[in-house]
Amino acid sequence: MSYQIPFGPTGDLLAHDGYIRRRQAFWRDNTSFQATLRIDRVSAKGASVKDPSTGQSYWMMPTELDEVIQKRGIDKGGYVTAWWTFCKRTSTYGLRLA
């Protein structure tokens, strides 16, 4: 299924409907990309992930974070190199392995 993903004016992923309603969203087609990302913060609700080369922030839901840990592993410093894409669960958008 193809759907568009909401991003903010600086290119950061707008993860939840609440954020999307309060900010101007730029809708883009869902694509895959290769990058080395850094797991920035982890909580019970998911993880904040940053691209050190661009400064863009993404959100990763717990299920997808678990998949990253099991399939790719996390390098020292919280870095993960992989192919990435986006997903939607209910009203939340997030990053996942492609």
C-alpha positions as CSV (number, residue, x, y, z in Angstrom):
1,M,0.0,0.0,0.0
2,S,1.4,3.4,-1.0
3,Y,0.8,6.4,1.2
4,Q,2.5,9.8,1.9
5,I,4.5,10.7,4.9
6,P,4.3,14.1,6.7
7,F,7.5,16.1,7.2
8,G,8.0,19.5,8.9
9,P,9.5,22.6,7.2
10,T,13.1,21.5,8.3
11,G,12.7,18.0,6.9
12,D,12.0,16.3,10.3
13,L,9.4,13.5,10.3
14,L,6.1,14.6,12.0
15,A,5.4,11.4,13.8
16,H,1.9,11.8,15.4
17,D,-1.4,13.4,14.3
18,G,-1.2,15.9,17.1
19,Y,2.1,17.3,15.7
20,I,0.7,17.3,12.2
21,R,-2.3,19.4,13.2
22,R,-0.2,21.9,15.1
23,R,2.4,22.3,12.3
24,Q,2.5,22.8,8.6
25,A,3.0,19.4,7.1
26,F,4.7,18.7,3.8
27,W,3.5,15.4,2.5
28,R,6.0,13.3,0.5
29,D,5.9,9.9,-1.1
30,N,7.2,7.1,1.0
31,T,10.7,6.1,-0.2
32,S,13.6,4.0,0.9
33,F,17.0,5.5,1.6
34,Q,20.4,4.3,2.9
35,A,21.9,6.1,5.8
36,T,23.8,5.8,9.1
37,L,21.5,7.0,11.8
38,R,22.1,7.5,15.5
39,I,19.6,6.3,18.1
40,D,19.3,9.5,20.2
41,R,16.8,8.8,22.9
42,V,14.8,5.7,23.9
43,S,11.6,5.5,25.9
44,A,8.8,3.0,26.4
45,K,7.0,4.9,23.5
46,G,9.8,4.5,21.0
47,A,13.1,6.1,20.0
48,S,14.2,9.4,18.6
49,V,16.6,8.8,15.7
50,K,18.9,11.4,14.1
51,D,20.8,11.6,10.8
52,P,24.2,13.1,11.8
53,S,24.9,14.1,8.2
54,T,21.7,16.2,7.8
55,G,20.5,16.9,11.3
56,Q,17.1,15.5,10.5
57,S,15.1,13.8,13.2
58,Y,12.9,10.7,12.9
59,W,10.7,8.7,15.2
60,M,10.9,4.9,15.6
61,M,8.1,2.9,17.3
62,P,9.1,0.2,19.8
63,T,8.3,-2.7,17.4
64,E,10.6,-1.2,14.7
65,L,13.3,-0.5,17.3
66,D,13.2,-4.1,18.4
67,E,13.5,-5.2,14.8
68,V,16.6,-3.0,14.4
69,I,18.2,-4.5,17.5
70,Q,17.5,-8.1,16.4
71,K,18.3,-7.8,12.7
72,R,21.0,-5.1,12.4
73,G,22.4,-4.5,15.9
74,I,23.5,-1.1,17.1
75,D,27.1,0.0,16.8
76,K,29.1,1.7,19.6
77,G,27.7,5.3,20.0
78,G,24.2,4.2,18.9
79,Y,24.8,4.1,15.2
80,V,22.9,1.9,12.7
81,T,23.7,1.7,9.0
82,A,20.9,0.3,6.9
83,W,18.3,0.9,4.2
84,W,15.3,2.7,5.8
85,T,11.7,3.5,4.9
86,F,8.7,4.8,6.8
87,C,5.6,3.2,8.1
88,K,2.3,4.1,9.7
89,R,0.6,2.5,12.7
90,T,-2.8,4.0,13.5
91,S,-2.2,7.8,13.7
92,T,1.6,7.5,14.1
93,Y,4.3,7.6,11.4
94,G,7.7,6.2,12.0
95,L,11.0,5.0,10.6
96,R,11.7,1.3,10.0
97,L,14.1,-1.0,8.2
98,A,13.4,-1.3,4.5
